[in-house]
Amino acid sequence: MQFKIRKDDQIMVKTGREKGKTGKVMKVNPDKAVVLVEKLNMVKRHQKPSQKQKHGGIVEKEAPIAISNVMVICEKCKGPVRLGYKILESGSKVRYCKKCGEVIER
């Protein structure tokens, strides 16, 4: 399944504990339909010492957010919008803002 949200998009969280907050998408997992957003939905996890991490302890990291709970922010509209696809004259398929019609670039 293909999602309209991609890495490096600016998004806003619609529901949940982080409602109304914005951030940049770090990773999209299409198999589970979740995204990792920079500095949002932080959780604490207990880490055992390993080769990578010499000291164990409590590590704070981002937890995934469901794709259905986030919306892309349009730079022209300055708010969360729905996206669509259209094909340009050059034959390339691009995402566009359904509110203002602006093409969403990376």
Beta strands, then each sheet from edge to edge (+ up, - down):
strand 1: 10-13
strand 2: 22-29
strand 3: 34-37
strand 4: 42-47
strand 5: 57-62
strand 6: 65-66
strand 7: 70-74
strand 8: 79-81
strand 9: 83-87
strand 10: 93-97
strand 11: 103-104
sheet 1: 6+ 3- 2+ 1- 7+ 8-
sheet 2: 4+ 5-
sheet 3: 9+ 10- 11+
end
